Amino acid sequence: MAETFYEVTYIIKPDLDEESKATLIKHYDEILGADGAEVVDSKDWSKRRLAYEISNYREGIYHIVNVKADNSKAIDEFDRLSKIDTSVLRSMIVKRDDKN
């Protein structure tokens, strides 16, 4: 089966301390790295003003992860967990056609 490339973007609460943020990112990178998926890169984009208020926050820390996987098992698990995590304001998963 051919590998599929995904771009995962999630917005982290801006009031998390650096240690908690690093732990959260590591946790989600491990989830995405599970079940045969490979995390190509994982990086903070920046703290940005949100277009609209989410859970009383006007800013959020955007984090972007590029992943390649044979199946969507790890992606589905990330999606499920990020929706119930109160430290993640929003997430978006995009299937990419290219390898970048």
DRENTORKOL-3810 file (N, C-alpha, C; in nm, 4 decimals):
REM DRENTORKOL-3810
@n.u->0.0837; n.v->-0.1188; n.w->0.0000; ca.u->0.0000; ca.v->0.0000; ca.w->0.0000; c.u->0.0880; c.v->0.1249; c.w->0.0000
@n.u->0.0491; n.v->0.2237; n.w->-0.0745; ca.u->0.1275; ca.v->0.3465; ca.w->-0.0856; c.u->0.1128; c.v->0.4320; c.w->0.0403
@n.u->0.2203; n.v->0.5021; n.w->0.0705; ca.u->0.2151; ca.v->0.5914; ca.w->0.1869; c.u->0.1335; c.v->0.7155; c.w->0.1533
@n.u->0.0632; n.v->0.7640; n.w->0.2532; ca.u->-0.0161; ca.v->0.8852; ca.w->0.2398; c.u->0.0478; c.v->0.9929; c.w->0.3258
@n.u->0.0513; n.v->1.1147; n.w->0.2748; ca.u->0.1101; ca.v->1.2268; ca.w->0.3467; c.u->-0.0005; c.v->1.3134; c.w->0.4057
@n.u->0.0167; n.v->1.3522; n.w->0.5310; ca.u->-0.0808; ca.v->1.4347; ca.w->0.6013; c.u->-0.0119; c.v->1.5571; c.w->0.6607
@n.u->-0.0844; n.v->1.6661; n.w->0.6677; ca.u->-0.0405; ca.v->1.7823; ca.w->0.7431; c.u->-0.1418; c.v->1.8022; c.w->0.8556
@n.u->-0.0921; n.v->1.7958; n.w->0.9779; ca.u->-0.1763; ca.v->1.8099; ca.w->1.0962; c.u->-0.1433; c.v->1.9445; c.w->1.1598
@n.u->-0.2423; n.v->2.0288; n.w->1.1747; ca.u->-0.2259; ca.v->2.1582; ca.w->1.2397; c.u->-0.3171; c.v->2.1618; c.w->1.3607
@n.u->-0.2600; n.v->2.2000; n.w->1.4747; ca.u->-0.3454; ca.v->2.2171; ca.w->1.5912; c.u->-0.3067; c.v->2.3428; c.w->1.6665
@n.u->-0.4065; n.v->2.4003; n.w->1.7346; ca.u->-0.3876; ca.v->2.5260; ca.w->1.8071; c.u->-0.3882; c.v->2.4949; c.w->1.9563
@n.u->-0.2803; n.v->2.5328; n.w->2.0216; ca.u->-0.2612; ca.v->2.5076; ca.w->2.1646; c.u->-0.2965; c.v->2.6345; c.w->2.2415
@n.u->-0.3543; n.v->2.6163; n.w->2.3600; ca.u->-0.3855; ca.v->2.7304; ca.w->2.4463; c.u->-0.2595; c.v->2.8138; c.w->2.4683
@n.u->-0.2681; n.v->2.9456; n.w->2.4606; ca.u->-0.1492; ca.v->3.0301; ca.w->2.4735; c.u->-0.0991; c.v->3.0435; c.w->2.6175
@n.u->-0.1798; n.v->3.0072; n.w->2.7167; ca.u->-0.1368; ca.v->3.0258; ca.w->2.8556; c.u->-0.0700; c.v->2.9021; c.w->2.9153
@n.u->-0.0413; n.v->2.7994; n.w->2.8342; ca.u->0.0337; ca.v->2.6838; ca.w->2.8842; c.u->0.1793; c.v->2.7228; c.w->2.9048
@n.u->0.2399; n.v->2.6764; n.w->3.0134; ca.u->0.3829; ca.v->2.7032; ca.w->3.0335; c.u->0.4627; c.v->2.6171; c.w->2.9355
@n.u->0.5874; n.v->2.6525; n.w->2.9161; ca.u->0.6727; ca.v->2.5863; ca.w->2.8154; c.u->0.6856; c.v->2.4355; c.w->2.8405
@n.u->0.6990; n.v->2.3955; n.w->2.9652; ca.u->0.7135; ca.v->2.2531; ca.w->2.9974; c.u->0.5872; c.v->2.1750; c.w->2.9615
@n.u->0.4720; n.v->2.2299; n.w->2.9954; ca.u->0.3448; ca.v->2.1639; ca.w->2.9629; c.u->0.3236; c.v->2.1579; c.w->2.8121
@n.u->0.3606; n.v->2.2649; n.w->2.7431; ca.u->0.3474; ca.v->2.2685; ca.w->2.5970; c.u->0.4372; c.v->2.1629; c.w->2.5328
@n.u->0.5610; n.v->2.1529; n.w->2.5808; ca.u->0.6545; ca.v->2.0540; ca.w->2.5262; c.u->0.6045; c.v->1.9117; c.w->2.5514
@n.u->0.5478; n.v->1.8878; n.w->2.6688; ca.u->0.4925; ca.v->1.7563; ca.w->2.7018; c.u->0.3742; c.v->1.7235; c.w->2.6110
@n.u->0.2880; n.v->1.8207; n.w->2.5877; ca.u->0.1714; ca.v->1.8023; ca.w->2.5015; c.u->0.2154; c.v->1.7691; c.w->2.3590
@n.u->0.3108; n.v->1.8441; n.w->2.3062; ca.u->0.3597; ca.v->1.8211; ca.w->2.1699; c.u->0.4239; c.v->1.6831; c.w->2.1588
@n.u->0.5045; n.v->1.6470; n.w->2.2581; ca.u->0.5689; ca.v->1.5152; ca.w->2.2579; c.u->0.4639; c.v->1.4047; c.w->2.2595
@n.u->0.3608; n.v->1.4223; n.w->2.3400; ca.u->0.2525; ca.v->1.3243; ca.w->2.3499; c.u->0.1841; c.v->1.3037; c.w->2.2143
@n.u->0.1508; n.v->1.4121; n.w->2.1481; ca.u->0.0829; ca.v->1.3995; ca.w->2.0185; c.u->0.1775; c.v->1.3511; c.w->1.9087
@n.u->0.3047; n.v->1.3858; n.w->1.9144; ca.u->0.4009; ca.v->1.3313; ca.w->1.8183; c.u->0.4127; c.v->1.1799; c.w->1.8346
@n.u->0.4092; n.v->1.1321; n.w->1.9599; ca.u->0.4151; ca.v->0.9881; ca.w->1.9849; c.u->0.2895; c.v->0.9181; c.w->1.9351
@n.u->0.1742; n.v->0.9813; n.w->1.9535; ca.u->0.0493; ca.v->0.9236; ca.w->1.9026; c.u->0.0551; c.v->0.9139; c.w->1.7507
@n.u->0.1004; n.v->1.0221; n.w->1.6874; ca.u->0.1102; ca.v->1.0210; ca.w->1.5413; c.u->0.2170; c.v->0.9242; c.w->1.4925
@n.u->0.3206; n.v->0.9015; n.w->1.5712; ca.u->0.4273; ca.v->0.8093; ca.w->1.5336; c.u->0.3912; c.v->0.6634; c.w->1.5553
@n.u->0.2792; n.v->0.6385; n.w->1.6175; ca.u->0.2362; ca.v->0.5014; ca.w->1.6461; c.u->0.1782; c.v->0.4357; c.w->1.5215
@n.u->0.1633; n.v->0.3051; n.w->1.5301; ca.u->0.0963; ca.v->0.2265; ca.w->1.4255; c.u->0.1603; c.v->0.2415; c.w->1.2876
@n.u->0.2912; n.v->0.2565; n.w->1.2834; ca.u->0.3616; ca.v->0.2597; ca.w->1.1568; c.u->0.3689; c.v->0.3950; c.w->1.0882
@n.u->0.3078; n.v->0.4982; n.w->1.1459; ca.u->0.3162; ca.v->0.6320; ca.w->1.0872; c.u->0.4520; c.v->0.6936; c.w->1.1207
@n.u->0.4988; n.v->0.7810; n.w->1.0352; ca.u->0.6271; ca.v->0.8470; ca.w->1.0566; c.u->0.6089; c.v->0.9987; c.w->1.0609
@n.u->0.6549; n.v->1.0594; n.w->1.1697; ca.u->0.6507; ca.v->1.2051; ca.w->1.1816; c.u->0.7702; c.v->1.2601; c.w->1.1042
@n.u->0.7430; n.v->1.3305; n.w->0.9956; ca.u->0.8480; ca.v->1.3872; ca.w->0.9113; c.u->0.9070; c.v->1.5109; c.w->0.9790
@n.u->0.8208; n.v->1.6009; n.w->1.0254; ca.u->0.8656; ca.v->1.7151; ca.w->1.1054; c.u->0.7511; c.v->1.7645; c.w->1.1920
@n.u->0.7913; n.v->1.8290; n.w->1.3005; ca.u->0.6958; ca.v->1.8803; ca.w->1.3985; c.u->0.7510; c.v->2.0125; c.w->1.4479
@n.u->0.6771; n.v->2.1211; n.w->1.4241; ca.u->0.7318; ca.v->2.2516; ca.w->1.4601; c.u->0.6220; c.v->2.3508; c.w->1.4969
@n.u->0.6572; n.v->2.4430; n.w->1.5860; ca.u->0.5670; ca.v->2.5532; ca.w->1.6180; c.u->0.5685; c.v->2.6498; c.w->1.5016
@n.u->0.4538; n.v->2.6986; n.w->1.4657; ca.u->0.4461; ca.v->2.8011; ca.w->1.3635; c.u->0.4649; c.v->2.9351; c.w->1.4328
@n.u->0.3737; n.v->2.9700; n.w->1.5205; ca.u->0.3884; ca.v->3.0906; ca.w->1.6021; c.u->0.2614; c.v->3.1111; c.w->1.6833
@n.u->0.2676; n.v->3.2087; n.w->1.7745; ca.u->0.1474; ca.v->3.2496; ca.w->1.8454; c.u->0.0788; c.v->3.3517; c.w->1.7559
@n.u->-0.0498; n.v->3.3292; n.w->1.7303; ca.u->-0.1222; ca.v->3.4168; ca.w->1.6392; c.u->-0.2571; c.v->3.4541; c.w->1.6973
@n.u->-0.3059; n.v->3.5660; n.w->1.6539; ca.u->-0.4392; ca.v->3.6105; ca.w->1.6914; c.u->-0.5397; c.v->3.5258; c.w->1.6137
@n.u->-0.6424; n.v->3.4785; n.w->1.6821; ca.u->-0.7445; ca.v->3.3965; ca.w->1.6189; c.u->-0.8457; c.v->3.4852; c.w->1.5472
@n.u->-0.9070; n.v->3.4332; n.w->1.4438; ca.u->-1.0075; ca.v->3.5087; ca.w->1.3685; c.u->-1.1318; c.v->3.5332; c.w->1.4533
@n.u->-1.1590; n.v->3.4416; n.w->1.5442; ca.u->-1.2726; ca.v->3.4553; ca.w->1.6357; c.u->-1.2352; c.v->3.3894; c.w->1.7680
@n.u->-1.3030; n.v->3.4257; n.w->1.8711; ca.u->-1.2740; ca.v->3.3753; ca.w->2.0048; c.u->-1.3107; c.v->3.2274; c.w->2.0147
@n.u->-1.2199; n.v->3.1490; n.w->2.0727; ca.u->-1.2434; ca.v->3.0068; ca.w->2.0977; c.u->-1.2197; c.v->2.9818; c.w->2.2460
@n.u->-1.3206; n.v->2.9379; n.w->2.3159; ca.u->-1.3111; ca.v->2.9073; ca.w->2.4596; c.u->-1.2496; c.v->3.0237; c.w->2.5385
@n.u->-1.2943; n.v->3.1435; n.w->2.5091; ca.u->-1.2474; ca.v->3.2672; ca.w->2.5743; c.u->-1.1024; c.v->3.3031; c.w->2.5421
@n.u->-1.0447; n.v->3.2485; n.w->2.4358; ca.u->-0.9085; ca.v->3.2821; ca.w->2.3941; c.u->-0.9138; c.v->3.3584; c.w->2.2627
@n.u->-0.8341; n.v->3.4639; n.w->2.2526; ca.u->-0.8219; ca.v->3.5419; ca.w->2.1295; c.u->-0.6916; c.v->3.5108; c.w->2.0562
@n.u->-0.6000; n.v->3.4354; n.w->2.1205; ca.u->-0.4731; ca.v->3.3952; ca.w->2.0603; c.u->-0.4535; c.v->3.2459; c.w->2.0817
@n.u->-0.3662; n.v->3.1879; n.w->1.9998; ca.u->-0.3323; ca.v->3.0476; ca.w->2.0147; c.u->-0.1969; c.v->3.0199; c.w->1.9536
@n.u->-0.1329; n.v->2.9129; n.w->1.9992; ca.u->-0.0035; ca.v->2.8714; ca.w->1.9455; c.u->-0.0294; c.v->2.7634; c.w->1.8406
@n.u->0.0046; n.v->2.7941; n.w->1.7171; ca.u->-0.0158; ca.v->2.7002; ca.w->1.6072; c.u->0.1025; c.v->2.6036; c.w->1.6015
@n.u->0.0720; n.v->2.4747; n.w->1.5906; ca.u->0.1761; ca.v->2.3728; ca.w->1.5775; c.u->0.1432; c.v->2.2890; c.w->1.4541
@n.u->0.2433; n.v->2.2654; n.w->1.3708; ca.u->0.2241; ca.v->2.1928; ca.w->1.2450; c.u->0.3104; c.v->2.0675; c.w->1.2449
@n.u->0.2485; n.v->1.9556; n.w->1.2057; ca.u->0.3182; ca.v->1.8277; ca.w->1.1987; c.u->0.2921; c.v->1.7672; c.w->1.0612
@n.u->0.3991; n.v->1.7263; n.w->0.9943; ca.u->0.3866; ca.v->1.6541; ca.w->0.8678; c.u->0.4121; c.v->1.5067; c.w->0.8957
@n.u->0.3211; n.v->1.4225; n.w->0.8466; ca.u->0.3234; ca.v->1.2795; ca.w->0.8773; c.u->0.3062; c.v->1.2006; c.w->0.7485
@n.u->0.3732; n.v->1.0858; n.w->0.7405; ca.u->0.3427; ca.v->0.9916; ca.w->0.6329; c.u->0.3052; c.v->0.8594; c.w->0.6973
@n.u->0.2039; n.v->0.7948; n.w->0.6408; ca.u->0.1510; ca.v->0.6734; ca.w->0.7026; c.u->0.0946; c.v->0.5791; c.w->0.5971
@n.u->0.0983; n.v->0.4506; n.w->0.6277; ca.u->0.0401; ca.v->0.3487; ca.w->0.5401; c.u->-0.1106; c.v->0.3400; c.w->0.5579
@n.u->-0.1581; n.v->0.3752; n.w->0.6789; ca.u->-0.3019; ca.v->0.3738; ca.w->0.7046; c.u->-0.3355; c.v->0.4931; c.w->0.7938
@n.u->-0.4626; n.v->0.5134; n.w->0.8177; ca.u->-0.5049; ca.v->0.6320; ca.w->0.8918; c.u->-0.5255; c.v->0.6058; c.w->1.0414
@n.u->-0.4803; n.v->0.4932; n.w->1.0907; ca.u->-0.5037; ca.v->0.4565; ca.w->1.2309; c.u->-0.4491; c.v->0.5607; c.w->1.3286
@n.u->-0.3245; n.v->0.6016; n.w->1.3118; ca.u->-0.2633; ca.v->0.7007; ca.w->1.4016; c.u->-0.3290; c.v->0.8373; c.w->1.3846
@n.u->-0.3642; n.v->0.8725; n.w->1.2623; ca.u->-0.4305; ca.v->1.0007; ca.w->1.2352; c.u->-0.5670; c.v->1.0042; c.w->1.3021
@n.u->-0.6403; n.v->0.8952; n.w->1.2915; ca.u->-0.7724; ca.v->0.8874; ca.w->1.3547; c.u->-0.7625; c.v->0.8977; c.w->1.5065
@n.u->-0.6598; n.v->0.8356; n.w->1.5641; ca.u->-0.6420; ca.v->0.8424; ca.w->1.7097; c.u->-0.6051; c.v->0.9844; c.w->1.7527
@n.u->-0.5189; n.v->1.0519; n.w->1.6765; ca.u->-0.4880; ca.v->1.1918; ca.w->1.7063; c.u->-0.6160; c.v->1.2749; c.w->1.7033
@n.u->-0.6949; n.v->1.2577; n.w->1.6006; ca.u->-0.8177; ca.v->1.3344; ca.w->1.5848; c.u->-0.9113; c.v->1.3128; c.w->1.7039
@n.u->-0.9266; n.v->1.1893; n.w->1.7450; ca.u->-1.0145; ca.v->1.1581; ca.w->1.8575; c.u->-0.9650; c.v->1.2230; c.w->1.9860
@n.u->-0.8359; n.v->1.2076; n.w->2.0151; ca.u->-0.7809; ca.v->1.2602; ca.w->2.1410; c.u->-0.7736; c.v->1.4133; c.w->2.1433
@n.u->-0.7421; n.v->1.4742; n.w->2.0292; ca.u->-0.7299; ca.v->1.6201; ca.w->2.0271; c.u->-0.8650; c.v->1.6879; c.w->2.0476
@n.u->-0.9726; n.v->1.6210; n.w->2.0097; ca.u->-1.1057; ca.v->1.6790; ca.w->2.0274; c.u->-1.1499; c.v->1.6813; c.w->2.1733
@n.u->-1.0936; n.v->1.5938; n.w->2.2565; ca.u->-1.1333; ca.v->1.5907; ca.w->2.3975; c.u->-1.0297; c.v->1.6546; c.w->2.4896
@n.u->-0.9144; n.v->1.6932; n.w->2.4342; ca.u->-0.8077; ca.v->1.7561; ca.w->2.5134; c.u->-0.8384; c.v->1.9047; c.w->2.5305
@n.u->-0.8488; n.v->1.9503; n.w->2.6531; ca.u->-0.8818; ca.v->2.0909; ca.w->2.6785; c.u->-0.7663; c.v->2.1852; c.w->2.6479
@n.u->-0.6453; n.v->2.1347; n.w->2.6297; ca.u->-0.5305; ca.v->2.2194; ca.w->2.5953; c.u->-0.5224; c.v->2.2484; c.w->2.4459
@n.u->-0.5981; n.v->2.1746; n.w->2.3660; ca.u->-0.6009; ca.v->2.1942; ca.w->2.2215; c.u->-0.7312; c.v->2.2654; c.w->2.1869
@n.u->-0.7185; n.v->2.3864; n.w->2.1336; ca.u->-0.8369; ca.v->2.4648; ca.w->2.0987; c.u->-0.9037; c.v->2.4139; c.w->1.9712
@n.u->-0.8263; n.v->2.3832; n.w->1.8690; ca.u->-0.8768; ca.v->2.3322; ca.w->1.7413; c.u->-0.7679; c.v->2.2496; c.w->1.6751
@n.u->-0.8108; n.v->2.1602; n.w->1.5868; ca.u->-0.7145; ca.v->2.0856; ca.w->1.5059; c.u->-0.7716; c.v->2.0667; c.w->1.3658
@n.u->-0.6809; n.v->2.0454; n.w->1.2713; ca.u->-0.7202; ca.v->2.0247; ca.w->1.1322; c.u->-0.6214; c.v->1.9263; c.w->1.0702
@n.u->-0.6744; n.v->1.8292; n.w->0.9983; ca.u->-0.5911; ca.v->1.7297; ca.w->0.9314; c.u->-0.6191; c.v->1.7383; c.w->0.7820
@n.u->-0.5114; n.v->1.7523; n.w->0.7044; ca.u->-0.5238; ca.v->1.7641; ca.w->0.5595; c.u->-0.4417; c.v->1.6535; c.w->0.4954
@n.u->-0.5042; n.v->1.5801; n.w->0.4033; ca.u->-0.4322; ca.v->1.4793; ca.w->0.3273; c.u->-0.3636; c.v->1.5517; c.w->0.2113
@n.u->-0.2326; n.v->1.5311; n.w->0.1983; ca.u->-0.1557; ca.v->1.6009; ca.w->0.0958; c.u->-0.1285; c.v->1.5103; c.w->-0.0222
@n.u->-0.1245; n.v->1.5691; n.w->-0.1407; ca.u->-0.0933; ca.v->1.4930; ca.w->-0.2616; c.u->0.0571; c.v->1.4814; c.w->-0.2824
@n.u->0.1309; n.v->1.5836; n.w->-0.2403; ca.u->0.2751; ca.v->1.5873; ca.w->-0.2620; c.u->0.3491; c.v->1.5240; c.w->-0.1450
@n.u->0.4807; n.v->1.5218; n.w->-0.1548; ca.u->0.5644; ca.v->1.4608; ca.w->-0.0516; c.u->0.6353; c.v->1.5631; c.w->0.0335
@n.u->0.5965; n.v->1.6899; n.w->0.0266; ca.u->0.6637; ca.v->1.7954; ca.w->0.1028; c.u->0.5912; c.v->1.8176; c.w->0.2313
END
